[in-house]
């Protein structure tokens, strides 16, 4: 069982930046595909960004160029730096870990972009 604990959410003005972090309790962090998803009210949960064990990344079109996902295998953490935030980025952001058929979620952290 892997526990994921997110931090870093909050209220930010349009155009601002935010950094989300996720700490994982596992001794095998480096083999997990780590990702960030988000879910806005009334919408389905969607992938924001993902980083594979080999360091390859992929991003949703809506955040590409404005966001950067990174992992620190020594600290068992994955982070998401988001810049030029827009009101439509408002959502609950979830940390995710995948390895084979195992799929784990954090409890989520609220990000609100509003003036």
Helices and strands as residue ranges (DSSP letters): E 3-7, E 10-12, E 18-25, G 29-31, E 33-39, E 46-51, E 57-59, E 67-72, E 77-82, G 87-89, E 91-99, E 102-105, E 109-113
